[in-house]
Amino acid sequence: MSALIAVVPLGLCVMTRAVTLEDVPRHLGAIVRLTILFIMLSGIIAKLWLTMTLGQHLGVLALAIAIAFLLGTFRRAPRSARRR
C-alpha cells in the first residue's frame, strides 16, 4: 500500500522533470521509506491526541498559533527591501 502511495509523488516529480528516469529507483526507495515513516508517525500522533485532555488540546493549539505567528513575522521582509 505504501509503495502505491509513493508512486504518485514520484510520478509528479518525473512529469515536472525534477527527477530523471535514471534516478527513479533510488528515489522510489527513499519515498517508500518516508511514506512508511509518516504513516507510523500519524498513528502515534493520533493515539497521543486521543489521550489528551481538553486543556492540553488548547495548549497545543495555542503553541501552534504562536509558532505560525512568529514564523510569519520573521519571514516578512521590511518595506524598504520589498521596493528594491
N, C-alpha and C positions, 0 to 999 in steps of 0.2 A: 504494500500500500504506500509506504513512504517513498519507494522508488518511483511510483506513478506520480506522486505529488512533486517529486524533484524534477521530473521531466518537463513540466510546464515552465518553470523559470529558466531552465536550460534552453528550451526551445525559444523563449523570448530573447535570451541572450544571443543565440545563433542568428535569429531573424534581424536583430539590431546590429549584428556584426561585432558585438562586444566580445564574443568567444569564437575562435576559428574552429572549423570542423576537426582539425587535428588535435585540438586541446579538449574536445568533448569528453573522452573517457576519464581524464584526470579531474575535470570539473564536476562530472557526474558523481564520482565517488565523494567528493567534498560536499556537494549539495545534499546527497543522501545522508551523510553523517550529520550535517547541520539540521536537516529536517527531523531526523530521529531525536536529536538533542532538543529541538524546540517543542516537539510533541511531548517529550518527557517533562520538560520544564513547565509547559502549560498545565499538565496534570498535577504537578506538585503545587503550582501556584493556586490552582482551583481548589485543591484539597485544603491548603492553608487558608484561603479566603473563606471557605465554608465554616472553618472552626473559629473564626474571629468574631468578636462581639461588635455591636453597633458602634461603640466608641472607638474601637480600633479601626473599623471601616472609615469613620470620619477622619481619623488621624492620618490614615494612608491617603485619603482624598486630599486633605489639606497639604500634605507633603508634595503630592503630585502637582497641585496647582502652584505651590510656591516654586518648585523646580522649573515648571513650564514658564512661569513669570520671569524668573531670574535668567533662564536661557534666552528668552525673548528680548530682555533688556540688554543683555551682553552682545547679542548678535546685531542689534540695530546700529548702523553707522551714524556718526554725527552728521548734522545737516550740511556742514561745510564739505565733508567728504563725499556726500551724495551728489553735490553740484558739479564736482570735477569730473 
